[in-house]
């Protein structure tokens, strides 16, 4: 899955908790219809379409885990 890279970046302190919070807030408020339309524009890589469509939710979950862990 997609989970390890975000955790590894955070654990190596390449990003801050504020970066994760900002990413999380941006993805929560993303216009998904526009996001899906933009994915269609770059449809050349068809095999990545499902992962691309799931990416915001996957990243939101990862960000929330990092934010929750930082709060504890």
FIVOSE-155888 format. One record per atom (N, C-alpha, C, O): atom name; residue in one letter; residue number from 1; x, y, z. Coordinates in pm, whole numbers, plus 50000, padded with zeros to 5 digits. Atoms other than C-alpha are relative to their C-alpha. Layout:
REM residues N
node atom->CA&res->a&n->NUM&X->X&Y->Y&Z->Z;
...
This chain:
REM residues 72
node atom->N&res->x&n->1&X->50083&Y->49880&Z->50000;
node atom->CA&res->x&n->1&X->50000&Y->50000&Z->50000;
node atom->C&res->x&n->1&X->50086&Y->50125&Z->50000;
node atom->O&res->x&n->1&X->50207&Y->50119&Z->49974;
node atom->N&res->x&n->2&X->49939&Y->49869&Z->50011;
node atom->CA&res->x&n->2&X->50085&Y->50366&Z->50018;
node atom->C&res->x&n->2&X->50051&Y->50054&Z->50133;
node atom->O&res->x&n->2&X->50110&Y->50162&Z->50136;
node atom->N&res->x&n->3&X->49981&Y->49946&Z->49866;
node atom->CA&res->x&n->3&X->50133&Y->50402&Z->50393;
node atom->C&res->x&n->3&X->50145&Y->50025&Z->50041;
node atom->O&res->x&n->3&X->50173&Y->50129&Z->50100;
node atom->N&res->x&n->4&X->49863&Y->49990&Z->49950;
node atom->CA&res->x&n->4&X->50504&Y->50349&Z->50455;
node atom->C&res->x&n->4&X->50073&Y->50129&Z->49962;
node atom->O&res->x&n->4&X->50138&Y->50187&Z->50048;
node atom->N&res->x&n->5&X->49921&Y->49881&Z->50035;
node atom->CA&res->x&n->5&X->50649&Y->50644&Z->50257;
node atom->C&res->x&n->5&X->49970&Y->50122&Z->50086;
node atom->O&res->x&n->5&X->50063&Y->50192&Z->50126;
node atom->N&res->x&n->6&X->50033&Y->49883&Z->49919;
node atom->CA&res->x&n->6&X->50460&Y->50912&Z->50452;
node atom->C&res->x&n->6&X->50057&Y->49984&Z->50140;
node atom->O&res->x&n->6&X->50113&Y->50079&Z->50194;
node atom->N&res->x&n->7&X->49947&Y->50023&Z->49866;
node atom->CA&res->x&n->7&X->50557&Y->50756&Z->50785;
node atom->C&res->x&n->7&X->50153&Y->50012&Z->49999;
node atom->O&res->x&n->7&X->50209&Y->50073&Z->50090;
node atom->N&res->x&n->8&X->49854&Y->49994&Z->50006;
node atom->CA&res->x&n->8&X->50922&Y->50718&Z->50678;
node atom->C&res->x&n->8&X->50049&Y->50143&Z->49983;
node atom->O&res->x&n->8&X->50149&Y->50182&Z->50044;
node atom->N&res->x&n->9&X->49961&Y->49859&Z->50018;
node atom->CA&res->x&n->9&X->50942&Y->51079&Z->50561;
node atom->C&res->x&n->9&X->49986&Y->50073&Z->50132;
node atom->O&res->x&n->9&X->50075&Y->50150&Z->50169;
node atom->N&res->x&n->10&X->50021&Y->49934&Z->49872;
node atom->CA&res->x&n->10&X->50798&Y->51196&Z->50893;
node atom->C&res->x&n->10&X->50103&Y->49953&Z->50101;
node atom->O&res->x&n->10&X->50157&Y->50034&Z->50176;
node atom->N&res->x&n->11&X->49905&Y->50052&Z->49901;
node atom->CA&res->x&n->11&X->51024&Y->50969&Z->51097;
node atom->C&res->x&n->11&X->50142&Y->50051&Z->49976;
node atom->O&res->x&n->11&X->50221&Y->50059&Z->50070;
node atom->N&res->x&n->12&X->49867&Y->49945&Z->50030;
node atom->CA&res->x&n->12&X->51331&Y->51110&Z->50920;
node atom->C&res->x&n->12&X->50000&Y->50153&Z->50010;
node atom->O&res->x&n->12&X->50098&Y->50219&Z->49978;
node atom->N&res->x&n->13&X->50017&Y->49857&Z->49978;
node atom->CA&res->x&n->13&X->51202&Y->51460&Z->50997;
node atom->C&res->x&n->13&X->50023&Y->50083&Z->49874;
node atom->O&res->x&n->13&X->50074&Y->50195&Z->49880;
node atom->N&res->x&n->14&X->49993&Y->49926&Z->50125;
node atom->CA&res->x&n->14&X->51193&Y->51560&Z->50631;
node atom->C&res->x&n->14&X->49878&Y->50091&Z->49985;
node atom->O&res->x&n->14&X->49879&Y->50187&Z->49907;
node atom->N&res->x&n->15&X->50119&Y->49915&Z->49995;
node atom->CA&res->x&n->15&X->50847&Y->51705&Z->50697;
node atom->C&res->x&n->15&X->49962&Y->50019&Z->50146;
node atom->O&res->x&n->15&X->49997&Y->49938&Z->50231;
node atom->N&res->x&n->16&X->50042&Y->49972&Z->49862;
node atom->CA&res->x&n->16&X->50697&Y->51859&Z->51008;
node atom->C&res->x&n->16&X->49855&Y->49956&Z->50021;
node atom->O&res->x&n->16&X->49784&Y->49927&Z->49924;
node atom->N&res->x&n->17&X->50139&Y->50032&Z->49969;
node atom->CA&res->x&n->17&X->50371&Y->51779&Z->51183;
node atom->C&res->x&n->17&X->49908&Y->50106&Z->49940;
node atom->O&res->x&n->17&X->49796&Y->50075&Z->49900;
node atom->N&res->x&n->18&X->50080&Y->49894&Z->50063;
node atom->CA&res->x&n->18&X->50244&Y->52116&Z->51054;
node atom->C&res->x&n->18&X->49983&Y->49973&Z->49850;
node atom->O&res->x&n->18&X->49878&Y->50002&Z->49794;
node atom->N&res->x&n->19&X->50011&Y->50038&Z->50141;
node atom->CA&res->x&n->19&X->50319&Y->51997&Z->50698;
node atom->C&res->x&n->19&X->49893&Y->49893&Z->49982;
node atom->O&res->x&n->19&X->49813&Y->49900&Z->49890;
node atom->N&res->x&n->20&X->50098&Y->50109&Z->50007;
node atom->CA&res->x&n->20&X->50113&Y->51684&Z->50763;
node atom->C&res->x&n->20&X->49860&Y->50057&Z->50023;
node atom->O&res->x&n->20&X->49766&Y->50021&Z->49952;
node atom->N&res->x&n->21&X->50131&Y->49940&Z->49974;
node atom->CA&res->x&n->21&X->49828&Y->51890&Z->50910;
node atom->C&res->x&n->21&X->49951&Y->50081&Z->49881;
node atom->O&res->x&n->21&X->49833&Y->50076&Z->49847;
node atom->N&res->x&n->22&X->50038&Y->49920&Z->50116;
node atom->CA&res->x&n->22&X->49831&Y->52125&Z->50610;
node atom->C&res->x&n->22&X->49959&Y->49911&Z->49883;
node atom->O&res->x&n->22&X->49859&Y->49938&Z->49816;
node atom->N&res->x&n->23&X->50035&Y->50096&Z->50104;
node atom->CA&res->x&n->23&X->49830&Y->51834&Z->50365;
node atom->C&res->x&n->23&X->49865&Y->49937&Z->50028;
node atom->O&res->x&n->23&X->49781&Y->49926&Z->49938;
node atom->N&res->x&n->24&X->50126&Y->50061&Z->49959;
node atom->CA&res->x&n->24&X->49547&Y->51669&Z->50558;
node atom->C&res->x&n->24&X->49884&Y->50096&Z->49974;
node atom->O&res->x&n->24&X->49783&Y->50057&Z->49915;
node atom->N&res->x&n->25&X->50107&Y->49901&Z->50017;
node atom->CA&res->x&n->25&X->49337&Y->51989&Z->50559;
node atom->C&res->x&n->25&X->49972&Y->50023&Z->49851;
node atom->O&res->x&n->25&X->49856&Y->50037&Z->49811;
node atom->N&res->x&n->26&X->50017&Y->49979&Z->50144;
node atom->CA&res->x&n->26&X->49396&Y->52038&Z->50186;
node atom->C&res->x&n->26&X->49925&Y->49885&Z->49936;
node atom->O&res->x&n->26&X->49836&Y->49905&Z->49854;
node atom->N&res->x&n->27&X->50064&Y->50117&Z->50060;
node atom->CA&res->x&n->27&X->49293&Y->51685&Z->50100;
node atom->C&res->x&n->27&X->49856&Y->49982&Z->50047;
node atom->O&res->x&n->27&X->49771&Y->49938&Z->49971;
node atom->N&res->x&n->28&X->50137&Y->50010&Z->49949;
node atom->CA&res->x&n->28&X->48986&Y->51691&Z->50323;
node atom->C&res->x&n->28&X->49908&Y->50096&Z->49923;
node atom->O&res->x&n->28&X->49791&Y->50065&Z->49900;
node atom->N&res->x&n->29&X->50083&Y->49900&Z->50067;
node atom->CA&res->x&n->29&X->48865&Y->52002&Z->50140;
node atom->C&res->x&n->29&X->50010&Y->49995&Z->49847;
node atom->O&res->x&n->29&X->49955&Y->50082&Z->49779;
node atom->N&res->x&n->30&X->49981&Y->50009&Z->50145;
node atom->CA&res->x&n->30&X->48962&Y->51889&Z->49789;
node atom->C&res->x&n->30&X->49865&Y->49983&Z->49929;
node atom->O&res->x&n->30&X->49776&Y->49914&Z->49978;
node atom->N&res->x&n->31&X->50118&Y->50018&Z->50085;
node atom->CA&res->x&n->31&X->48698&Y->51917&Z->49518;
node atom->C&res->x&n->31&X->50022&Y->49869&Z->49923;
node atom->O&res->x&n->31&X->50095&Y->49865&Z->49824;
node atom->N&res->x&n->32&X->49973&Y->50132&Z->50057;
node atom->CA&res->x&n->32&X->48685&Y->51548&Z->49431;
node atom->C&res->x&n->32&X->49955&Y->49989&Z->49855;
node atom->O&res->x&n->32&X->50018&Y->49918&Z->49776;
node atom->N&res->x&n->33&X->50044&Y->50006&Z->50139;
node atom->CA&res->x&n->33&X->48489&Y->51599&Z->49110;
node atom->C&res->x&n->33&X->50108&Y->50057&Z->49907;
node atom->O&res->x&n->33&X->50140&Y->49997&Z->49804;
node atom->N&res->x&n->34&X->49892&Y->49940&Z->50080;
node atom->CA&res->x&n->34&X->48760&Y->51831&Z->48973;
node atom->C&res->x&n->34&X->50121&Y->49909&Z->50001;
node atom->O&res->x&n->34&X->50187&Y->49891&Z->49899;
node atom->N&res->x&n->35&X->49888&Y->50092&Z->49988;
node atom->CA&res->x&n->35&X->49024&Y->51590&Z->49102;
node atom->C&res->x&n->35&X->49984&Y->49882&Z->49904;
node atom->O&res->x&n->35&X->50079&Y->49846&Z->49834;
node atom->N&res->x&n->36&X->50024&Y->50113&Z->50090;
node atom->CA&res->x&n->36&X->48864&Y->51300&Z->48912;
node atom->C&res->x&n->36&X->50008&Y->50042&Z->49853;
node atom->O&res->x&n->36&X->50060&Y->49967&Z->49770;
node atom->N&res->x&n->37&X->49991&Y->49951&Z->50137;
node atom->CA&res->x&n->37&X->48831&Y->51511&Z->48596;
node atom->C&res->x&n->37&X->50146&Y->50019&Z->49958;
node atom->O&res->x&n->37&X->50183&Y->49989&Z->49845;
node atom->N&res->x&n->38&X->49859&Y->49981&Z->50031;
node atom->CA&res->x&n->38&X->49199&Y->51599&Z->48613;
node atom->C&res->x&n->38&X->50073&Y->49868&Z->49982;
node atom->O&res->x&n->38&X->50166&Y->49857&Z->49902;
node atom->N&res->x&n->39&X->49941&Y->50133&Z->50018;
node atom->CA&res->x&n->39&X->49289&Y->51234&Z->48653;
node atom->C&res->x&n->39&X->49968&Y->49949&Z->49859;
node atom->O&res->x&n->39&X->50053&Y->49889&Z->49793;
node atom->N&res->x&n->40&X->50040&Y->50045&Z->50133;
node atom->CA&res->x&n->40&X->49096&Y->51163&Z->48333;
node atom->C&res->x&n->40&X->50088&Y->50064&Z->49892;
node atom->O&res->x&n->40&X->50114&Y->50002&Z->49789;
node atom->N&res->x&n->41&X->49916&Y->49930&Z->50098;
node atom->CA&res->x&n->41&X->49313&Y->51419&Z->48150;
node atom->C&res->x&n->41&X->50131&Y->49924&Z->49978;
node atom->O&res->x&n->41&X->50183&Y->49920&Z->49867;
node atom->N&res->x&n->42&X->49873&Y->50071&Z->50009;
node atom->CA&res->x&n->42&X->49624&Y->51214&Z->48225;
node atom->C&res->x&n->42&X->49978&Y->49848&Z->49999;
node atom->O&res->x&n->42&X->50054&Y->49773&Z->50061;
node atom->N&res->x&n->43&X->50042&Y->50140&Z->50000;
node atom->CA&res->x&n->43&X->49459&Y->50881&Z->48156;
node atom->C&res->x&n->43&X->50099&Y->49905&Z->49930;
node atom->O&res->x&n->43&X->50073&Y->49785&Z->49921;
node atom->N&res->x&n->44&X->49904&Y->50083&Z->50073;
node atom->CA&res->x&n->44&X->49763&Y->50754&Z->47965;
node atom->C&res->x&n->44&X->50049&Y->49882&Z->50083;
node atom->O&res->x&n->44&X->50084&Y->49777&Z->50028;
node atom->N&res->x&n->45&X->49953&Y->50108&Z->49913;
node atom->CA&res->x&n->45&X->49863&Y->50543&Z->48266;
node atom->C&res->x&n->45&X->49880&Y->49932&Z->50065;
node atom->O&res->x&n->45&X->49861&Y->49940&Z->50187;
node atom->N&res->x&n->46&X->50126&Y->50061&Z->49958;
node atom->CA&res->x&n->46&X->49538&Y->50347&Z->48293;
node atom->C&res->x&n->46&X->50016&Y->49909&Z->50122;
node atom->O&res->x&n->46&X->49928&Y->49905&Z->50207;
node atom->N&res->x&n->47&X->49985&Y->50096&Z->49891;
node atom->CA&res->x&n->47&X->49678&Y->50087&Z->48533;
node atom->C&res->x&n->47&X->50012&Y->50068&Z->50136;
node atom->O&res->x&n->47&X->49998&Y->50001&Z->50239;
node atom->N&res->x&n->48&X->49990&Y->49928&Z->49874;
node atom->CA&res->x&n->48&X->49725&Y->50357&Z->48799;
node atom->C&res->x&n->48&X->49873&Y->50076&Z->50037;
node atom->O&res->x&n->48&X->49870&Y->50146&Z->50139;
node atom->N&res->x&n->49&X->50122&Y->49922&Z->49978;
node atom->CA&res->x&n->49&X->49372&Y->50498&Z->48778;
node atom->C&res->x&n->49&X->49937&Y->49973&Z->50137;
node atom->O&res->x&n->49&X->49904&Y->50068&Z->50208;
node atom->N&res->x&n->50&X->50066&Y->50029&Z->49873;
node atom->CA&res->x&n->50&X->49226&Y->50317&Z->49081;
node atom->C&res->x&n->50&X->50081&Y->50053&Z->50117;
node atom->O&res->x&n->50&X->50025&Y->50111&Z->50210;
node atom->N&res->x&n->51&X->49914&Y->49948&Z->49894;
node atom->CA&res->x&n->51&X->49523&Y->50402&Z->49301;
node atom->C&res->x&n->51&X->49992&Y->50152&Z->50004;
node atom->O&res->x&n->51&X->49987&Y->50211&Z->50112;
node atom->N&res->x&n->52&X->50009&Y->49854&Z->50006;
node atom->CA&res->x&n->52&X->49503&Y->50763&Z->49183;
node atom->C&res->x&n->52&X->49870&Y->50049&Z->50063;
node atom->O&res->x&n->52&X->49869&Y->50148&Z->50136;
node atom->N&res->x&n->53&X->50130&Y->49961&Z->49945;
node atom->CA&res->x&n->53&X->49135&Y->50783&Z->49273;
node atom->C&res->x&n->53&X->49995&Y->49980&Z->50151;
node atom->O&res->x&n->53&X->49926&Y->50054&Z->50221;
node atom->N&res->x&n->54&X->50000&Y->50029&Z->49856;
node atom->CA&res->x&n->54&X->49201&Y->50636&Z->49618;
node atom->C&res->x&n->54&X->50104&Y->50083&Z->50076;
node atom->O&res->x&n->54&X->50100&Y->50087&Z->50199;
node atom->N&res->x&n->55&X->49888&Y->49930&Z->49936;
node atom->CA&res->x&n->55&X->49509&Y->50853&Z->49687;
node atom->C&res->x&n->55&X->49958&Y->50101&Z->50107;
node atom->O&res->x&n->55&X->50016&Y->50099&Z->50215;
node atom->N&res->x&n->56&X->50034&Y->49904&Z->49894;
node atom->CA&res->x&n->56&X->49335&Y->51138&Z->49875;
node atom->C&res->x&n->56&X->49958&Y->49932&Z->50130;
node atom->O&res->x&n->56&X->50000&Y->49973&Z->50238;
node atom->N&res->x&n->57&X->50046&Y->50069&Z->49880;
node atom->CA&res->x&n->57&X->49163&Y->50898&Z->50115;
node atom->C&res->x&n->57&X->50115&Y->49929&Z->50072;
node atom->O&res->x&n->57&X->50123&Y->49930&Z->50195;
node atom->N&res->x&n->58&X->49886&Y->50070&Z->49942;
node atom->CA&res->x&n->58&X->49481&Y->50696&Z->50168;
node atom->C&res->x&n->58&X->50089&Y->50100&Z->50074;
node atom->O&res->x&n->58&X->50133&Y->50074&Z->50186;
node atom->N&res->x&n->59&X->49912&Y->49900&Z->49939;
node atom->CA&res->x&n->59&X->49686&Y->51009&Z->50240;
node atom->C&res->x&n->59&X->49932&Y->50064&Z->50121;
node atom->O&res->x&n->59&X->49998&Y->50090&Z->50222;
node atom->N&res->x&n->60&X->50074&Y->49946&Z->49886;
node atom->CA&res->x&n->60&X->49413&Y->51151&Z->50467;
node atom->C&res->x&n->60&X->50014&Y->49908&Z->50120;
node atom->O&res->x&n->60&X->50042&Y->49953&Z->50231;
node atom->N&res->x&n->61&X->49988&Y->50097&Z->49890;
node atom->CA&res->x&n->61&X->49421&Y->50832&Z->50676;
node atom->C&res->x&n->61&X->50140&Y->50001&Z->50060;
node atom->O&res->x&n->61&X->50157&Y->49999&Z->50182;
node atom->N&res->x&n->62&X->49862&Y->49997&Z->49952;
node atom->CA&res->x&n->62&X->49801&Y->50841&Z->50696;
node atom->C&res->x&n->62&X->50029&Y->50127&Z->50079;
node atom->O&res->x&n->62&X->50092&Y->50122&Z->50185;
node atom->N&res->x&n->63&X->49980&Y->49873&Z->49930;
node atom->CA&res->x&n->63&X->49805&Y->51207&Z->50794;
node atom->C&res->x&n->63&X->49933&Y->49996&Z->50137;
node atom->O&res->x&n->63&X->49991&Y->50040&Z->50237;
node atom->N&res->x&n->64&X->50072&Y->50007&Z->49872;
node atom->CA&res->x&n->64&X->49544&Y->51143&Z->51063;
node atom->C&res->x&n->64&X->50075&Y->49912&Z->50100;
node atom->O&res->x&n->64&X->50081&Y->49945&Z->50218;
node atom->N&res->x&n->65&X->49921&Y->50086&Z->49912;
node atom->CA&res->x&n->65&X->49755&Y->50859&Z->51206;
node atom->C&res->x&n->65&X->50121&Y->50075&Z->50055;
node atom->O&res->x&n->65&X->50151&Y->50064&Z->50174;
node atom->N&res->x&n->66&X->49882&Y->49923&Z->49956;
node atom->CA&res->x&n->66&X->50061&Y->51085&Z->51220;
node atom->C&res->x&n->66&X->49959&Y->50109&Z->50097;
node atom->O&res->x&n->66&X->50023&Y->50129&Z->50200;
node atom->N&res->x&n->67&X->50049&Y->49892&Z->49912;
node atom->CA&res->x&n->67&X->49863&Y->51373&Z->51373;
node atom->C&res->x&n->67&X->49960&Y->49941&Z->50135;
node atom->O&res->x&n->67&X->49995&Y->49997&Z->50239;
node atom->N&res->x&n->68&X->50043&Y->50064&Z->49874;
node atom->CA&res->x&n->68&X->49706&Y->51140&Z->51633;
node atom->C&res->x&n->68&X->50121&Y->49954&Z->50082;
node atom->O&res->x&n->68&X->50125&Y->49972&Z->50204;
node atom->N&res->x&n->69&X->49880&Y->50047&Z->49931;
node atom->CA&res->x&n->69&X->50044&Y->50987&Z->51717;
node atom->C&res->x&n->69&X->50075&Y->50117&Z->50062;
node atom->O&res->x&n->69&X->50126&Y->50106&Z->50174;
node atom->N&res->x&n->70&X->49930&Y->49881&Z->49950;
node atom->CA&res->x&n->70&X->50198&Y->51334&Z->51757;
node atom->C&res->x&n->70&X->49927&Y->50059&Z->50120;
node atom->O&res->x&n->70&X->49990&Y->50113&Z->50211;
node atom->N&res->x&n->71&X->50080&Y->49945&Z->49891;
node atom->CA&res->x&n->71&X->49912&Y->51437&Z->51988;
node atom->C&res->x&n->71&X->50014&Y->49920&Z->50129;
node atom->O&res->x&n->71&X->49992&Y->49973&Z->50238;
node atom->N&res->x&n->72&X->49987&Y->50089&Z->49883;
node atom->CA&res->x&n->72&X->49974&Y->51143&Z->52223;
node atom->C&res->x&n->72&X->50131&Y->50017&Z->50069;
node atom->O&res->x&n->72&X->50157&Y->49950&Z->50169;
